[in-house]
Amino acid sequence: MNTSSKKSAMTKKKDSLRPFSSILLDGPERAAARSMLYPVGFQEEDFSKPLIGVASTWSNVTPCNMHIDKLALEAERGANGNGGKAIIFNTITVSDGISMGSEGMKYSLVSREVIADSIETVVGCAGMDGFVAIGGCDKNMPGSLIAIARMNRAAVFVYGGTILPGCLTSNPERKLDIVSVFEAIGAQANKKISDAGFRAVEQCAIPGPGSCGGIYTANTMASAIEALGMSLPNSSAQNAVSEAKRDDCRRAGACVVEMLKSGLRPLDILTKKAFENAITVVIALGGSTNAVLHLLAIAHAAKVKLSLDDFTRIGKRVPVLADLKPSGKHLMSELVAIGGIRPLMKMLLDEGLLHGDCLTVTGETMAQTLASVKLYPAGQTIIQPFDRPIKKDSHLVILRGNLAPEGAVAKLTGKEGLQFTGRARVFNSEESALEKILDGSIVKGDVIVIRYEGPRGGPGMREMLSPTSAIMGKGLGKDVALITDGRFSGGSHGFVVGHITPEAYAGGPLALVKNGDTITIDAVKRELTLEISAKEFSARRKSWKAPKPRYTRGVLAKYAAHVTSASEGAVTDKDLKL
């Protein structure tokens, strides 16, 4: 090979590692772009390296994200140490735990889209060849994955890690978390806890950095993303404050550079079978209903056809095995201590419930990454064996019927029963429902109906953790049901049904329910039924008038104008009129 050919080959190889930054930074005409980067720490030799973004969700808004600035530095070191040049940038986070039950909670699901859009914007504008995305609070994770799928550039997701449990000095054996506080509100309203005990729970529940400690939405989505193959092995089951998490970040930065070298891209990983793996792991863990919403949205970004029917199909053969909060006894930090989710995934693979041939960001298949995984220690009680499951099939039950013709999502472990018939108590907002729960107006046999809280009607599809926790705190968990076109926190449990579509604001049947109507929830038949005649249904529909939008300007108005239904993932870029 002559010198000219050698130079050409080297240039080609270099450019293959820099498919986007070379366009932005190479050649005399791009001198101004290079000049802007010298002040932020670039040296001349850095311009020949792959440009690796580190999307950090650091913020002091919430303990879930308060440590991510330090994790971003570790990802930067990992990328730089493997021949890349890293640039850290930030995106937003909001706190569900803080905004729950308030008007501010309407921005929570909206933040998923803002996060996805902002990462896409920076990565695209800055010509980044690949990136690491680090998320803590629960919308960070699907928001990052939506951006990763849209951009299809070398990328790895890193979970910020789970929080350690809080405890009381008076009862150090009792493990506290954020749901302990919400349930204490109901207990105080029912005079089951003293004022001093209430304050102690409030002050001790959150001991430091990390995401909410049960198999709530953050830990659920972290696990789902690892099952998708988009994070490094065991990334989803690490404590926020740990050397394991710092190492995870360093390895993620290095991994992005390796993906550039191999040509592996996210859409090679995000296949239909990968999403089936994610659903399987979510079910086995007893994860959050929000996983349905978020996996549908990520699949849309990845151009993978995923529907509610896939959750039903997979749910018929996958059992719930994890005894984790909110419906179980244990916290994620306890699962971390016995090996995390990898042994569970190995169990599922060996049982024929996981696709072993799916690729991961490591370049290995899922089966290859699980080959050397050791099973859980003998005597542990967190993960049950297949012959003694928590529930023999999925706790995530997709319901249809005359109240939810396009689907609804119930979270039923079986502990609350599988069927409920009661009288409707109708509320047009979460706040009005919570008031009546706390003052004792809600009694045994009621079906609480909270409507106009859907993606468009809210707007923003608020989580109903405050009312569901108040119900549990009042001791009504088995005696009262709650249905809504809003959604639930991963911390919600009880006889609850959300994501009812079409939502009330769009003229869905939920808008037609009246106080005293009989409603039946049947998880066996997978039906949600309003017990009125077809004639009465028709009469009510004719008299219904659409409410005025609650917002007409700003981000909530824009969201309401573009968002799809919950059954389609509540995405904002589907069927756009261009």
VENPE-V864483 format. One record per helix or strand of 3 or more residues. SS is the DSSP state (H for helix, E for strand). FROM is the first residue (numbers start at 1). LEN is the number of residues. If there is no record, write none. Layout:
# VENPE-V864483
SS|FROM|LEN ; SS|FROM|LEN
This chain:
# VENPE-V864483
H|3|15 ; H|21|5 ; H|28|11 ; H|44|5 ; E|50|7 ; H|68|14 ; E|84|7 ; H|96|4 ; H|103|23 ; E|130|6 ; H|138|14 ; E|154|6 ; E|165|4 ; E|171|6 ; H|178|12 ; H|195|10 ; H|217|12 ; H|243|20 ; H|266|4 ; H|272|14 ; H|290|12 ; H|308|8 ; H|332|6 ; H|342|9 ; H|366|5 ; H|386|3 ; E|396|5 ; E|407|5 ; E|419|9 ; H|430|9 ; E|446|5 ; H|465|9 ; E|481|4 ; E|495|7 ; H|504|3 ; H|509|4 ; E|518|5 ; E|527|4 ; H|534|10 ; H|554|9 ; H|566|3
